[in-house]
Amino acid sequence: MDGLKKRKSSDQVANAPAKKKAKAHQSVSKSTKKATARKPISANSLRWQKAKLPDMFNDSEGFFGLEEVEDVEVIRHDDNTVEFRAAKVSTTEEIERDEGDENGQDNEEDEFEGFGDDPAPQASKNQPSSLPMSEIEDVTTDAPVAKKQDKKVQKQEDKKVQKQEDKKAQKQKKKAATGKAEDSELQSNVFSTLETMEDTQDNMDLSAWVALDLSPRIVDSLAKLKFPKPTPIQAAAIPQILEGHDVIGKASTGSGKTLAFGIPIVEKWLELSEEDDASESLSKTPLALVLSPTRELAHQLTEHIKNLCAGLPNSPYVCSVTGGLSVHKQQRQLLKADIVIGTPGRLWEVLSSSSDLTNSFRGIQYLVVDEADRLLTEGHFQEAAEIFNALDRTEQDEEQGESAPSPRQTLVFSATFHKGLQQKLAGKSRSELMSEKDSMEYLLKKLNFREEKPKFIDVNPVSQMAEGLKEGLVECGAMEKDLYLYALLLLYPNVRTLVFTNSISSARRLAPMLQNLNLQTHPLHSQMAQKARLRSVERFTGAKQGQSSILVATDVAARGLDIPGVDLVVHYHVPRAADAYVHRSGRTARADKTGLSILLCAPEEVIPTRRLIAKVHSSTGKGSKKKNFFVQTLDMDRKLVNRLKPRVTLAKKIADANLAKEKGNKDDDWMRNAAEELGVEYDSDEMEKVGKWGGRGGGRQEKQKQAREMTKAELGAMRAELRELLSKRINTGVSENYIATGMVDMDELLRGAKGEFLGKVHGLDIETL
Ligand SMILES: Nc1ncnc2c1ncn2[C@@H]1O[C@H](COP(=O)(O)OP(=O)(O)OP(=O)(O)O)[C@@H](O)[C@H]1O
């Protein structure tokens, strides 16, 4: 304690404000950490100097004559003895001191705080109450009564370190934010409805769910999803499924069919997972297989069921098996899956590759066929049949030529079903059905229901259309659809619009054309890579509420896709069948919301389209007020629409040229590869000639060649012209609505001003829906 005696007023230090004591304690412990490598020295051999105190200390009794020493470490041993070590301040030590600064220690300001009104309790936070006074005293040796010069350097270094730390923190923050953005871009937020609102349960009356005999965990999870009560199809189907019946459910688009089968399946999983040995048996065989006609729908169903499970304390493993993703990964996932949701093509590919997998799938307890009428009739026919066959027949059955009755429950859902289906299923004999090999009825029979008469639940037998849907029709020339589509999009700005085409090539062409017209547009069709498809839907839905966003899609998006907040559906091409009209229009006005569906019809399409829509609205035959449903016509101001023509023509030309160039490059690549394989030299002109003289496709190739050969300069000139046109005001001339102004600011319009001047809306205004 020699060194301490040198200070004439050590007891005064002990009485110093608590904050200082805390600092002192911390310094001791730091010093202790660093001490091991250096030699002990005696207190007397330390280089004590008279401490320079601030003026305000001059008359401060007791501090007078205080001496200070630098670069010394004080080590307190367990037996309460103290040792000093000469400390050469190393870089790490400096950093440690800087850290101290960050915590508000060891700087000038802090010293003065000690004499002000700084409340002691703050400092005492750092100071263990059991700390002996002697320890606090020790610290003054290390106390910062250093030379001004040193302090200046110290301060500069502090600032530097602080700056570096700030930069680091900022970088990390930025990284986290970008990471989040990237994640959310890849994650299909379209399909996500989950918002964890912890307080929702408090105010929600959940009795309607409870009445369905659901477990409290599921009800809790539904409350977290903010679903206060079941939709009609859910209320009708869930009890039947829970009772073990096979169910065929029909309900309009967007009416909650997914959870109608999803809830009982997850409920069953919870029940099984509680039973002894359940986990073992569940891991071998999936509980449920859900078949979906499209990849997007499969992913959406997966998300929807995952969202339901997210609110549960433990949840099943839900996985989707669709084309466009790695087969090997999916095979691995299938080994542990509880609920499998997939498209028939990929599922069959994966299942047929492994007899173990096929065997394990024979034990599923639920087979769900979503959008059944499409899945069983279009394209997937063969693969779906193969899957059902594989699920039903054991090797023994194969030998005997029969399949055993299905042990599983079969659940079939759609918004549209063939008339009289139930009757046929229940009443007709197998042989009669067998004669209609390709019909949906035949395949439904193939589903091998467990019950002779599955429960048929039709919650809205009169109309398949959603309540909040309004429908309209625009008549235009067959070659004017691009123009009228553009006009319609201007007429309904600031909304989410889904444009349906009958062909991939139209979707491919329209998306860039509308982009050229400064409209935020994304394509979606089955020839796009899976990632690009997801990205398009993401971007479409990523637009903020009140901002214009357009998705141009083929019928790949018509079925089941639950894209939130679609306000307007435009049928660029008239749908080929009534059910397509129902499903396309069903992308809007979902879950009790409102929406608008508008068809662009060439004159010759008007009558058959009206007939088709009337058919959709007609009842099942028992007579209905809606039998003669007449879809409203939107009167567009044709003169005015024609003023938009130059810009649409240019936008189309630019889009076509780009597409031709893209296609040309691909064709060239293909031909070059083919030539290489054949061992001949590739000459594009020669190849072109072969195409031209060779007959088929020659004319088309010529056209494409012209578009492809459009120079960059020509394209640039067209772009400039279009830009100019887009920036110009449209003279509305004698338009009824805008006769007073005579001019319309297109820029303003594209920013979202209303385009009412383009035509009369007859109550088909989105705001009035
Ligand atoms: N009980 C409920 N209460 C409120 N919203 C619900 C409820 N059940 C489902 N929803 C929501 O309704 C929307 C439509 O549900 P879903 O996609 O299951 O409809 P769908 O009947 O399968 O439609 P489609 O025939 O077009 O496939 C979803 O956004 C879903 O989250």
The ligand as an SDF file (V2000), in Angstrom:
LIG
                    3D

 31 33  0  0  0  0  0  0  0  0999 V2000
  -62.0890  -18.5740  -42.5360 N   0  0  0  0  0  0  0  0  0  0  0  0
  -61.5240  -17.6350  -43.2480 C   0  0  0  0  0  0  0  0  0  0  0  0
  -61.7140  -16.3440  -42.9570 N   0  0  0  0  0  0  0  0  0  0  0  0
  -61.1470  -15.3580  -43.6980 C   0  0  0  0  0  0  0  0  0  0  0  0
  -60.3340  -15.5700  -44.7670 N   0  0  0  0  0  0  0  0  0  0  0  0
  -60.1100  -16.8520  -45.1080 C   0  0  0  0  0  0  0  0  0  0  0  0
  -60.6600  -17.9520  -44.3680 C   0  0  0  0  0  0  0  0  0  0  0  0
  -60.2490  -19.0910  -44.9480 N   0  0  0  0  0  0  0  0  0  0  0  0
  -59.4530  -18.7420  -45.9870 C   0  0  0  0  0  0  0  0  0  0  0  0
  -59.3600  -17.3990  -46.0690 N   0  0  0  0  0  0  0  0  0  0  0  0
  -58.6280  -16.6190  -47.0750 C   0  0  0  0  0  0  0  0  0  0  0  0
  -59.3930  -16.6160  -48.2770 O   0  0  0  0  0  0  0  0  0  0  0  0
  -58.5440  -16.5850  -49.4160 C   0  0  0  0  0  0  0  0  0  0  0  0
  -58.9810  -17.6240  -50.4390 C   0  0  0  0  0  0  0  0  0  0  0  0
  -58.7660  -18.9160  -49.9330 O   0  0  0  0  0  0  0  0  0  0  0  0
  -58.4170  -20.1550  -50.8860 P   0  0  0  0  0  0  0  0  0  0  0  0
  -57.2440  -19.8360  -51.7170 O   0  0  0  0  0  0  0  0  0  0  0  0
  -58.3950  -21.3570  -50.0470 O   0  0  0  0  0  0  0  0  0  0  0  0
  -59.6990  -20.1330  -51.8320 O   0  0  0  0  0  0  0  0  0  0  0  0
  -60.2090  -21.2370  -52.8480 P   0  0  0  0  0  0  0  0  0  0  0  0
  -61.6440  -21.4750  -52.5530 O   0  0  0  0  0  0  0  0  0  0  0  0
  -59.2920  -22.4070  -52.8460 O   0  0  0  0  0  0  0  0  0  0  0  0
  -60.1040  -20.4500  -54.2280 O   0  0  0  0  0  0  0  0  0  0  0  0
  -59.9010  -21.0460  -55.7070 P   0  0  0  0  0  0  0  0  0  0  0  0
  -61.1300  -21.7770  -56.1180 O   0  0  0  0  0  0  0  0  0  0  0  0
  -59.6800  -19.8400  -56.5250 O   0  0  0  0  0  0  0  0  0  0  0  0
  -58.7320  -21.9370  -55.6230 O   0  0  0  0  0  0  0  0  0  0  0  0
  -57.1360  -16.8050  -48.8860 C   0  0  0  0  0  0  0  0  0  0  0  0
  -56.4610  -15.5660  -48.9000 O   0  0  0  0  0  0  0  0  0  0  0  0
  -57.3240  -17.2700  -47.4740 C   0  0  0  0  0  0  0  0  0  0  0  0
  -56.2690  -16.8650  -46.6500 O   0  0  0  0  0  0  0  0  0  0  0  0
  1  2  1  0
  2  3  1  0
  2  7  2  0
  3  4  2  0
  4  5  1  0
  5  6  2  0
  6  7  1  0
  6 10  1  0
  7  8  1  0
  8  9  2  0
  9 10  1  0
 10 11  1  0
 11 12  1  0
 11 30  1  0
 12 13  1  0
 13 14  1  0
 13 28  1  0
 14 15  1  0
 15 16  1  0
 16 17  2  0
 16 18  1  0
 16 19  1  0
 19 20  1  0
 20 21  2  0
 20 22  1  0
 20 23  1  0
 23 24  1  0
 24 25  2  0
 24 26  1  0
 24 27  1  0
 28 29  1  0
 28 30  1  0
 30 31  1  0
M  END
$$$$
